[in-house]
């Protein structure tokens, strides 16, 4: 399960009530990103690398994607694997779509272009969409929009080591809650003040800075 938060508070759409490290009060209207290429490593047993491991995480109101009976909310925050029995010491994943899959497909499942997570001018995937509103320095609501992508910005996180090895037994379900702190999108090591930089939809220095920031936005808990 992926739980989107802002400094420990669950993220709700269309609520301008969160504050980032630059002091901007903001709210989110669309949050979508790819987590990919999961792997579960073992020191004593065999590693497990799932096939076709590309997952779109989504929290968005979109009439093209969502349920008309639920305010067009398109929420996708969980997925599962059939993991071989064994003992596992850590797990890891990446943010975005790796260059090979980006270039060669297949463009199926969560990578289907119908999710509008690719640029029409190139066909390349958008790795991370963060859109919303903030209160600017003139106390007026203003839009922000960040679409981050480019094969050089495909980011692989350092593995998350379990405090104690996880023994997966036959018929057992193990749940990992992955917490995504959206405030890390705006800070560390690069502070993003929305009054000065309120968006980008192309590769460049700002996209580079943000992709470095969100490398540390994830933590986990075993349930």
Phi, psi and omega in degrees: 000134176253123184247110181277129184221171169231104181050048175090350178261129180303139181278125173246139180291151169064027176240110182274084186215359183265155181232130178265181187292341177275358181086009178283131171271125188217164172221161186247134175253337178208129175225116179216137179201162181256131165251134190215166172050055175293151171209147180239121189252151181222141176273335185246333180250194180272145174292156176234121177239108183295150172281150172051054188262076179228119188231121174276122174261128190219137169218099187204145169263110186215115181296342178276344185236327192273182182269118180298340178276356182225048179054032178060024179290125174248100182243125180219107188222014180214156176200169183218157175232149168267098187267133177302147175300145181157188181244137185231138184258333181200170174218158180209169179197178179236165176249120181112195180236126185296154186304322182294312181291325178300318184276327192243352181070195004287148184263068186237174179061226180291349178267005178300137183293347180294344177281358178058037178253038175216156178276129183295331185282342181230338186084350180290153183283144164275125183278327188210122173247126176225109183233148178178203181228153175218163176268114185280182186293347175262013179063036180239141176295135179220146179281149164232150180209121179235119172241112187251129178188169181134138187300334179286346181259008173294118189246130175251124182281154170296142182301147174269113182273128178293143179301320172227147180305144179265120176264115179264119182257161179302127178081001183268147175248128175244127181253130174248118172270122177256119180264127180248112181267106186295337179296338177291342174299328187260000187207163172059100006267000186243116182279126181251110176265116185295338176293335182257327183220097187256012175166161170201146177229027181208158176299153180157185185302320181293317177298321177301314182298316183291321180295331174288321179300312190280005173299331183249027183275354188250137169227176183214164175213137177271132178249000000 
